[in-house]
Amino acid sequence: METCQERGPDDNPEELTELVCQETDLKDGEMKAVEVGEAKLLIVRAHGQYTAIGSRCSHYGAPLIKGVLLGDRVRCPFHGACFNVKTGDIEDYPGLDSLPCYKVTVKNGQVYVTINKKTMTQTKRVREMCSVATDIKHTIVLIGGGPASLVCAETLRQNEYKGRIIMITKDLLPPFDKPKLSKAMNVESNKILLRSHDFFHEFGIELWTQKEVISVNTADKVVKLSDGSLQRYDQLLISTGCRACPLNCPGWDLEGVKLLQTYEDAKEIHTLSLGQKAVVVGTSFIGMEAASYLSDKAASVSVVGTSAYPYERSLGPKIGQMTLQMMEEQGVKFYMKSGVSEIRGHNGKVKEVVLKDGRVLEADVVILGIGVIPNSDFLQDSGVEIDPKKAVIVNKLMMTNVPGVFSAGDVTSFPLSIRGDQMVSIGHWQMSHAQGRVAALNMLNKKTEIKSVPFFWTVLLGKSIRYTGYNEGYTEIIFKGTVEERKFLAFYIKENVVVAAASLMFDPAVARLAEMMATGQRITKTQALAEDLSWLQM
C-alpha cells in the first residue's frame, strides 16, 4: 500500500495513514481485503460511503471477505456472526467481541485509512462496559453459565447497568466454548474459556461456580441453592440449558457408560477411548461428532442409530447417507434401524452392548447422544410456565409469564419470527447468544424482540456442514451440486417457500440465505429450482 505523504496540522505521529484504493474501485455493496502496516482490514462501500473494520470474525477468525455483505452488515461465511460495517459492533452471533473500526478519508478520488500504531495488531475489541456501583442495591441473578447468561451480563454492562450481577453455574469452569467438547475432547480448559476470571472481576460480574439453584420463590424473589443458602433478586434469568438423556435399559449405570455434558466428561471419554472399543449410541450431532473425533483414536468405533441414516430427521436421508459413507471410509461401523436393549458388564464395568435385533457389540466405553431434556425441574411450584417437553415458555421479549423473570438459551420455547412466531425449542449455540442479549435489553426496558435466524454447523472429519432456518415439516429438498461429490446446497421447501438450507463446500451460500431471511426476504421454490443462482450473489 502507498503511504499518504500529505500531513496536516492535526496529523498524529502515533498513527499511520495509507492509501488503500481508488474511490471508483468499489461499487455499493462491495468489499475488499487490504493491509495497512501490519493490520488486515476490510474496506466496505455501502450507501456511497467507505468504511473500514477488522477483516476477521471475532468468533474463530474466519475471513469476512468470503462472507456476505447486505446493507450495513457483513455476515461470517462459516458460523453466521454479523458485524456492523460502520461501527464494527457485533449484531448477531456466535462470538462475544466486536471488530476494530478505523478512520477512512476520501480525498481527490483516493481512499485512505488511518490506524493507531499501538493497536495495529488488534483483531477484535470488547465493547465499552461499566462495572458495579456499590451504592446500587438492584440485583440481577443469572441461573446458568452458558452463552445466554454471559451475553446477558455483558449486554447489561454495555448499557450502563451498574447493579449487582450474579451468575450461578453448576460447572467447575467459567463460561466456555461448549460446542468444542464433541469436536475436540482433549482440548485444554484455558483454550476454551469464553472470558478469563479477570474479566468477570473487572466488570463486576459475580461468578458462582459449582453451585446449583434448586428452587425459585417468585413471590418473594428469592432463589434457593443446594447448600441451603438463599439469594434475593430483582430480576432473574433462567438459562440452565439442557442435559443429555440417559439410556433407559439394564446396565445404563455401568462404569464406562458416559454422557457428554461437561468439560470433565469430554476429557474422560477421550482417555477411556484411547486404543479401546468405543460404542456411540445416537446419530444426531453430538453422537456423530463424538464418533468422528474418536475415529482415529479408539481401536474401533461403532455407532448405533434408530433411523436408516444419521441426521435423517434433521437433514434428510440423502445427506445422512453421505455422512455415513464418509465415516465408514474412516473405519467407523454403523448399526442402523436398531437400538440398545441391554448393556452388559463384568465387575461393574461395561463389556458388551446388546442391540434390539440381537447383535452384540464389544465395548470398553459407551457414549450416549440420544437427545436432551431442558433443565427446568427446579422451577416446580415457581409459577413459571413450562411446556409439556419441560421447556420454559417465553414471549418475543424473552419474558416468562412471571413479571421480572426472563429465560434464554436451550431451556426455552420461544416464538420464531421466520416461521410466523411458531413456538419452537432450538438448541443452537448462536441462538443462545442472541436470546441472552434480547433478555438483557428488555430487563432494561429497551424493548427488543428476538428476530435472529437460526444458524448451525457441525464438523465431521474436518468437513463442515452449515445450516440455517427451520425445516420442521418440510415436504421436499432441492439440491444444487451433488451430495455424492460432497459439494452441495440443499433447499428445504414447505408450501413452496424455502424454510431452511444446508450446505457442504458451498460457502457462503448458507450465510447469504440466513441474511436474506433476516431481512425478511421470501425465498421461493421457483428460485431454488432455477439453474441460475445469480439471485444468491455468490
Secondary structure as the mmCIF struct_conf table of DSSP 4:
data_model
#
loop_
_struct_conf.conf_type_id
_struct_conf.id
_struct_conf.beg_label_comp_id
_struct_conf.beg_label_asym_id
_struct_conf.beg_label_seq_id
_struct_conf.end_label_comp_id
_struct_conf.end_label_asym_id
_struct_conf.end_label_seq_id
STRN STRN1 GLU A 2 THR A 3
HELX_LH_PP_P HELX_LH_PP_P1 CYS A 4 CYS A 4
TURN_TY1_P TURN_TY1_P1 PRO A 9 ASP A 10
TURN_TY1_P TURN_TY1_P2 PRO A 13 GLU A 14
STRN STRN2 GLU A 15 GLN A 22
TURN_TY1_P TURN_TY1_P3 GLU A 23 THR A 24
BEND BEND1 ASP A 25 ASP A 25
TURN_TY1_P TURN_TY1_P4 ASP A 28 GLY A 29
STRN STRN3 GLU A 30 VAL A 36
TURN_TY1_P TURN_TY1_P5 GLY A 37 GLU A 38
STRN STRN4 ALA A 39 ALA A 46
TURN_TY1_P TURN_TY1_P6 HIS A 47 GLY A 48
STRN STRN5 GLN A 49 GLY A 54
BEND BEND2 SER A 55 SER A 55
STRN STRN6 ARG A 56 ARG A 56
TURN_TY1_P TURN_TY1_P7 SER A 58 TYR A 60
STRN STRN7 PRO A 63 PRO A 63
HELX_RH_3T_P HELX_RH_3T_P1 LEU A 64 LYS A 66
BEND BEND3 GLY A 67 GLY A 67
STRN STRN8 VAL A 68 LEU A 70
TURN_TY1_P TURN_TY1_P8 GLY A 71 ASP A 72
STRN STRN9 ARG A 73 ARG A 75
TURN_TY1_P TURN_TY1_P9 PRO A 77 HIS A 79
STRN STRN10 CYS A 82 ASN A 84
TURN_TY1_P TURN_TY1_P10 VAL A 85 THR A 87
STRN STRN11 ILE A 90 ASP A 92
BEND BEND4 TYR A 93 PRO A 94
BEND BEND5 LEU A 96 LEU A 96
STRN STRN12 SER A 98 SER A 98
STRN STRN13 CYS A 101 LYS A 107
TURN_TY1_P TURN_TY1_P11 ASN A 108 GLY A 109
STRN STRN14 GLN A 110 ASN A 116
HELX_RH_3T_P HELX_RH_3T_P2 LYS A 117 THR A 119
TURN_TY1_P TURN_TY1_P12 MET A 120 THR A 121
STRN STRN15 ARG A 125 ARG A 125
HELX_LH_PP_P HELX_LH_PP_P2 VAL A 126 GLU A 128
TURN_TY1_P TURN_TY1_P13 THR A 134 ASP A 135
STRN STRN16 THR A 139 ILE A 143
BEND BEND6 GLY A 146 GLY A 146
HELX_RH_AL_P HELX_RH_AL_P1 PRO A 147 GLN A 158
TURN_TY1_P TURN_TY1_P14 ASN A 159 GLU A 160
BEND BEND7 GLY A 163 GLY A 163
STRN STRN17 ARG A 164 ILE A 168
BEND BEND8 LYS A 170 PRO A 175
STRN STRN18 PHE A 176 PHE A 176
HELX_RH_3T_P HELX_RH_3T_P3 LYS A 178 SER A 182
TURN_TY1_P TURN_TY1_P15 LYS A 183 LYS A 183
TURN_TY1_P TURN_TY1_P16 MET A 185 ASN A 186
HELX_RH_3T_P HELX_RH_3T_P4 SER A 189 LYS A 191
TURN_TY1_P TURN_TY1_P17 ILE A 192 ILE A 192
STRN STRN19 LEU A 193 LEU A 193
BEND BEND9 LEU A 194 ARG A 195
HELX_RH_AL_P HELX_RH_AL_P2 HIS A 197 GLU A 202
TURN_TY1_P TURN_TY1_P18 PHE A 203 GLY A 204
STRN STRN20 ILE A 205 TRP A 208
BEND BEND10 GLN A 210 GLN A 210
STRN STRN21 VAL A 213 ASN A 217
TURN_TY1_P TURN_TY1_P19 THR A 218 LYS A 221
STRN STRN22 VAL A 222 LEU A 225
TURN_TY1_P TURN_TY1_P20 SER A 226 ASP A 227
BEND BEND11 GLY A 228 GLY A 228
STRN STRN23 LEU A 230 ARG A 232
BEND BEND12 ASP A 234 ASP A 234
STRN STRN24 GLN A 235 ILE A 238
STRN STRN25 CYS A 242 ALA A 244
HELX_LH_PP_P HELX_LH_PP_P3 CYS A 245 LEU A 247
BEND BEND13 CYS A 249 CYS A 249
TURN_TY1_P TURN_TY1_P21 PRO A 250 ASP A 253
BEND BEND14 LEU A 254 LEU A 254
STRN STRN26 GLU A 255 GLU A 255
TURN_TY1_P TURN_TY1_P22 GLY A 256 GLY A 256
STRN STRN27 VAL A 257 LEU A 259
BEND BEND15 THR A 262 THR A 262
HELX_RH_AL_P HELX_RH_AL_P3 TYR A 263 SER A 273
TURN_TY1_P TURN_TY1_P23 LEU A 274 GLY A 275
BEND BEND16 GLN A 276 GLN A 276
STRN STRN28 LYS A 277 VAL A 281
BEND BEND17 SER A 284 SER A 284
HELX_RH_AL_P HELX_RH_AL_P4 PHE A 285 LEU A 294
TURN_TY1_P TURN_TY1_P24 SER A 295 LYS A 297
BEND BEND18 ALA A 298 ALA A 299
STRN STRN29 SER A 300 VAL A 304
BEND BEND19 THR A 306 TYR A 309
TURN_TY1_P TURN_TY1_P25 PRO A 310 TYR A 311
HELX_RH_AL_P HELX_RH_AL_P5 GLU A 312 LEU A 315
HELX_RH_AL_P HELX_RH_AL_P6 PRO A 317 GLU A 328
TURN_TY1_P TURN_TY1_P26 GLU A 329 GLY A 331
STRN STRN30 LYS A 333 TYR A 335
BEND BEND20 LYS A 337 LYS A 337
STRN STRN31 VAL A 340 HIS A 346
TURN_TY1_P TURN_TY1_P27 ASN A 347 GLY A 348
STRN STRN32 LYS A 349 LEU A 355
TURN_TY1_P TURN_TY1_P28 LYS A 356 ASP A 357
BEND BEND21 GLY A 358 GLY A 358
STRN STRN33 VAL A 360 GLU A 362
BEND BEND22 ASP A 364 ASP A 364
STRN STRN34 VAL A 365 LEU A 368
BEND BEND23 ILE A 370 ILE A 370
STRN STRN35 VAL A 372 PRO A 374
BEND BEND24 ASN A 375 ASN A 375
HELX_RH_3T_P HELX_RH_3T_P5 ASP A 377 LEU A 379
TURN_TY1_P TURN_TY1_P29 GLN A 380 ASP A 381
BEND BEND25 SER A 382 SER A 382
STRN STRN36 ILE A 386 ILE A 386
TURN_TY1_P TURN_TY1_P30 PRO A 388 LYS A 389
BEND BEND26 LYS A 390 LYS A 390
HELX_LH_PP_P HELX_LH_PP_P4 ALA A 391 ALA A 391
STRN STRN37 VAL A 392 ILE A 393
TURN_TY1_P TURN_TY1_P31 LYS A 396 LEU A 397
BEND BEND27 MET A 398 MET A 398
STRN STRN38 MET A 399 MET A 399
BEND BEND28 ASN A 401 VAL A 402
TURN_TY1_P TURN_TY1_P32 PRO A 403 GLY A 404
STRN STRN39 VAL A 405 SER A 407
BEND BEND29 GLY A 409 GLY A 409
TURN_TY1_P TURN_TY1_P33 ASP A 410 VAL A 411
STRN STRN40 THR A 412 LEU A 416
HELX_RH_3T_P HELX_RH_3T_P6 SER A 417 ARG A 419
TURN_TY1_P TURN_TY1_P34 GLY A 420 ASP A 421
STRN STRN41 GLN A 422 VAL A 424
HELX_RH_AL_P HELX_RH_AL_P7 TRP A 429 MET A 443
TURN_TY1_P TURN_TY1_P35 LEU A 444 ASN A 445
HELX_LH_PP_P HELX_LH_PP_P5 SER A 452 PRO A 454
STRN STRN42 PHE A 455 LEU A 460
TURN_TY1_P TURN_TY1_P36 LEU A 461 GLY A 462
STRN STRN43 LYS A 463 GLY A 469
TURN_TY1_P TURN_TY1_P37 GLU A 472 GLY A 473
STRN STRN44 GLU A 476 THR A 482
TURN_TY1_P TURN_TY1_P38 VAL A 483 ARG A 486
STRN STRN45 LYS A 487 LYS A 494
TURN_TY1_P TURN_TY1_P39 GLU A 495 ASN A 496
STRN STRN46 VAL A 497 LEU A 504
BEND BEND30 MET A 505 MET A 505
TURN_TY1_P TURN_TY1_P40 ASP A 507 PRO A 508
HELX_RH_AL_P HELX_RH_AL_P8 ALA A 509 ALA A 518
TURN_TY1_P TURN_TY1_P41 THR A 519 GLY A 520
HELX_LH_PP_P HELX_LH_PP_P6 GLN A 521 ILE A 523
STRN STRN47 THR A 524 THR A 524
HELX_RH_AL_P HELX_RH_AL_P9 LYS A 525 LEU A 529
BEND BEND31 GLU A 531 GLU A 531
HELX_RH_3T_P HELX_RH_3T_P7 SER A 534 LEU A 536
#
